Each structure stands twice: as structure tokens, then as C-alpha cells.
Amino acid sequence: MLTKNLFSIIESPTHSNYTKLYNTRGFSEIKLHSMRKAIAELKQAALKKQTPDFIAVEFFSD
């Protein structure tokens, strides 16, 4: 099975942990704890031509 890359951007410690779900679905998860780190990581991945297949973001809304 081909592994799919997933960037998981989680800014809140209260966010549910979906690591087991991602692993059972065949995703290789990269956890990032701020949007700023995620943007920097995306830039590096683009330079290496290793962009993620999916991005999951936790956020709060009013």
C-alpha cells in the first residue's frame, strides 16, 4: 500500500488525537503545533518536491 503524507496542524492541546485513525487509514502523519511552523514546513516540502497529500487543521470558531 502506498503511504499518503498528512500534515496535521493542531494548535490546541484539547484537540482530539487522531493519530491511530490516520495510521489505520494508511497516512504518515506529521504533527505541527502552529500555523507558522506549518507554513515553513510546507515551503521546505515544496522545495524538496515532497508536498503532503492531505492537510488536516484544527481551529476554533466563534
Backbone as JSON Lines, residues from 0, in Angstrom:
{"i":0,"aa":"M","n":[0.84,-1.18,0.0],"ca":[0.0,0.0,0.0],"c":[0.89,1.25,0.0]}
{"i":1,"aa":"L","n":[0.53,2.22,-0.8],"ca":[1.26,3.47,-0.88],"c":[0.9,4.36,0.3]}
{"i":2,"aa":"T","n":[1.91,4.84,1.03],"ca":[1.66,5.71,2.18],"c":[1.38,7.12,1.71]}
{"i":3,"aa":"K","n":[0.35,7.72,2.28],"ca":[-0.02,9.1,1.96],"c":[0.47,10.01,3.08]}
{"i":4,"aa":"N","n":[1.02,11.15,2.73],"ca":[1.53,12.1,3.71],"c":[0.42,13.03,4.16]}
{"i":5,"aa":"L","n":[0.36,13.27,5.47],"ca":[-0.67,14.13,6.05],"c":[-0.01,15.11,7.02]}
{"i":6,"aa":"F","n":[-0.21,16.4,6.79],"ca":[0.2,17.41,7.77],"c":[-0.98,17.63,8.69]}
{"i":7,"aa":"S","n":[-0.77,17.45,9.99],"ca":[-1.81,17.64,10.99],"c":[-1.43,18.88,11.81]}
{"i":8,"aa":"I","n":[-2.18,19.96,11.62],"ca":[-1.89,21.23,12.29],"c":[-2.82,21.35,13.49]}
{"i":9,"aa":"I","n":[-2.23,21.27,14.68],"ca":[-3.01,21.24,15.91],"c":[-2.5,22.33,16.84]}
{"i":10,"aa":"E","n":[-3.26,23.39,17.01],"ca":[-2.82,24.5,17.86],"c":[-3.34,24.39,19.29]}
{"i":11,"aa":"S","n":[-4.29,23.51,19.54],"ca":[-4.89,23.41,20.87],"c":[-4.57,22.05,21.5]}
{"i":12,"aa":"P","n":[-4.15,22.04,22.76],"ca":[-3.9,20.76,23.43],"c":[-5.2,19.99,23.72]}
{"i":13,"aa":"T","n":[-6.35,20.63,23.58],"ca":[-7.62,19.96,23.84],"c":[-8.17,19.26,22.59]}
{"i":14,"aa":"H","n":[-7.5,19.4,21.47],"ca":[-7.94,18.76,20.23],"c":[-7.82,17.25,20.34]}
{"i":15,"aa":"S","n":[-8.75,16.53,19.79],"ca":[-8.72,15.06,19.81],"c":[-7.5,14.53,19.07]}
{"i":16,"aa":"N","n":[-6.99,13.4,19.52],"ca":[-5.83,12.78,18.91],"c":[-6.3,11.75,17.88]}
{"i":17,"aa":"Y","n":[-6.05,12.01,16.62],"ca":[-6.49,11.13,15.54],"c":[-5.34,10.31,14.94]}
{"i":18,"aa":"T","n":[-4.22,10.24,15.62],"ca":[-3.05,9.53,15.09],"c":[-3.36,8.08,14.74]}
{"i":19,"aa":"K","n":[-4.04,7.36,15.64],"ca":[-4.37,5.95,15.36],"c":[-5.27,5.83,14.13]}
{"i":20,"aa":"L","n":[-6.23,6.72,14.0],"ca":[-7.12,6.7,12.84],"c":[-6.33,6.95,11.56]}
{"i":21,"aa":"Y","n":[-5.47,7.95,11.58],"ca":[-4.67,8.25,10.39],"c":[-3.79,7.04,10.02]}
{"i":22,"aa":"N","n":[-3.18,6.41,11.03],"ca":[-2.32,5.26,10.76],"c":[-3.1,4.09,10.17]}
{"i":23,"aa":"T","n":[-4.3,3.82,10.69],"ca":[-5.08,2.71,10.15],"c":[-5.56,2.99,8.73]}
{"i":24,"aa":"R","n":[-5.65,4.25,8.37],"ca":[-6.08,4.64,7.02],"c":[-4.89,4.76,6.05]}
{"i":25,"aa":"G","n":[-3.68,4.49,6.55],"ca":[-2.51,4.48,5.68],"c":[-1.81,5.82,5.53]}
{"i":26,"aa":"F","n":[-2.04,6.73,6.47],"ca":[-1.4,8.04,6.41],"c":[-0.13,8.07,7.24]}
{"i":27,"aa":"S","n":[0.85,8.79,6.76],"ca":[2.05,9.1,7.53],"c":[1.85,10.52,8.05]}
{"i":28,"aa":"E","n":[1.61,10.65,9.36],"ca":[1.24,11.95,9.94],"c":[2.46,12.74,10.38]}
{"i":29,"aa":"I","n":[2.47,14.01,10.03],"ca":[3.46,14.96,10.53],"c":[2.69,15.99,11.33]}
{"i":30,"aa":"K","n":[2.93,16.0,12.67],"ca":[2.21,16.92,13.55],"c":[2.94,18.25,13.62]}
{"i":31,"aa":"L","n":[2.19,19.32,13.46],"ca":[2.71,20.67,13.57],"c":[1.83,21.42,14.56]}
{"i":32,"aa":"H","n":[2.46,22.21,15.44],"ca":[1.71,22.82,16.53],"c":[1.45,24.32,16.37]}
{"i":33,"aa":"S","n":[1.71,24.85,15.18],"ca":[1.34,26.24,14.91],"c":[1.24,26.42,13.39]}
{"i":34,"aa":"M","n":[0.43,27.36,13.0],"ca":[0.27,27.65,11.57],"c":[1.58,28.15,10.98]}
{"i":35,"aa":"R","n":[2.32,28.92,11.77],"ca":[3.61,29.45,11.29],"c":[4.58,28.31,10.99]}
{"i":36,"aa":"K","n":[4.65,27.32,11.87],"ca":[5.52,26.16,11.62],"c":[5.03,25.38,10.41]}
{"i":37,"aa":"A","n":[3.73,25.28,10.24],"ca":[3.17,24.55,9.11],"c":[3.54,25.21,7.79]}
{"i":38,"aa":"I","n":[3.47,26.54,7.74],"ca":[3.82,27.25,6.52],"c":[5.29,27.05,6.19]}
{"i":39,"aa":"A","n":[6.15,27.13,7.21],"ca":[7.58,26.92,6.99],"c":[7.85,25.5,6.5]}
{"i":40,"aa":"E","n":[7.17,24.53,7.09],"ca":[7.33,23.13,6.69],"c":[6.83,22.91,5.26]}
{"i":41,"aa":"L","n":[5.74,23.55,4.89],"ca":[5.22,23.44,3.52],"c":[6.19,24.01,2.51]}
{"i":42,"aa":"K","n":[6.82,25.12,2.86],"ca":[7.82,25.71,1.96],"c":[8.99,24.76,1.75]}
{"i":43,"aa":"Q","n":[9.47,24.14,2.84],"ca":[10.57,23.19,2.74],"c":[10.16,21.96,1.93]}
{"i":44,"aa":"A","n":[8.95,21.48,2.16],"ca":[8.46,20.31,1.43],"c":[8.34,20.61,-0.07]}
{"i":45,"aa":"A","n":[7.9,21.82,-0.39],"ca":[7.77,22.2,-1.8],"c":[9.14,22.23,-2.49]}
{"i":46,"aa":"L","n":[10.14,22.72,-1.76],"ca":[11.49,22.76,-2.33],"c":[12.02,21.35,-2.59]}
{"i":47,"aa":"K","n":[11.64,20.41,-1.73],"ca":[12.08,19.01,-1.87],"c":[11.13,18.21,-2.76]}
{"i":48,"aa":"K","n":[10.08,18.86,-3.24],"ca":[9.05,18.21,-4.04],"c":[8.4,17.06,-3.28]}
{"i":49,"aa":"Q","n":[8.18,17.25,-1.97],"ca":[7.55,16.24,-1.12],"c":[6.36,16.86,-0.39]}
{"i":50,"aa":"T","n":[5.5,17.5,-1.12],"ca":[4.33,18.14,-0.51],"c":[3.37,17.09,0.04]}
{"i":51,"aa":"P","n":[2.62,17.46,1.08],"ca":[1.68,16.49,1.66],"c":[0.52,16.21,0.73]}
{"i":52,"aa":"D","n":[-0.04,15.02,0.86],"ca":[-1.22,14.66,0.08],"c":[-2.48,15.28,0.68]}
{"i":53,"aa":"F","n":[-2.47,15.42,2.01],"ca":[-3.61,16.0,2.73],"c":[-3.12,16.88,3.86]}
{"i":54,"aa":"I","n":[-3.97,17.84,4.24],"ca":[-3.7,18.7,5.39],"c":[-4.96,18.71,6.25]}
{"i":55,"aa":"A","n":[-4.8,18.38,7.55],"ca":[-5.91,18.42,8.5],"c":[-5.6,19.54,9.5]}
{"i":56,"aa":"V","n":[-6.58,20.44,9.71],"ca":[-6.35,21.58,10.57],"c":[-7.45,21.64,11.63]}
{"i":57,"aa":"E","n":[-7.02,21.8,12.87],"ca":[-7.95,22.04,13.99],"c":[-8.0,23.54,14.19]}
{"i":58,"aa":"F","n":[-9.18,24.07,14.38],"ca":[-9.29,25.51,14.64],"c":[-10.51,25.78,15.49]}
{"i":59,"aa":"F","n":[-10.51,26.94,16.11],"ca":[-11.63,27.39,16.91],"c":[-12.43,28.38,16.11]}
{"i":60,"aa":"S","n":[-13.73,28.36,16.28],"ca":[-14.56,29.38,15.64],"c":[-15.5,29.96,16.69]}
{"i":61,"aa":"D","n":[-15.86,31.19,16.49],"ca":[-16.75,31.87,17.45],"c":[-18.19,31.57,17.18]}
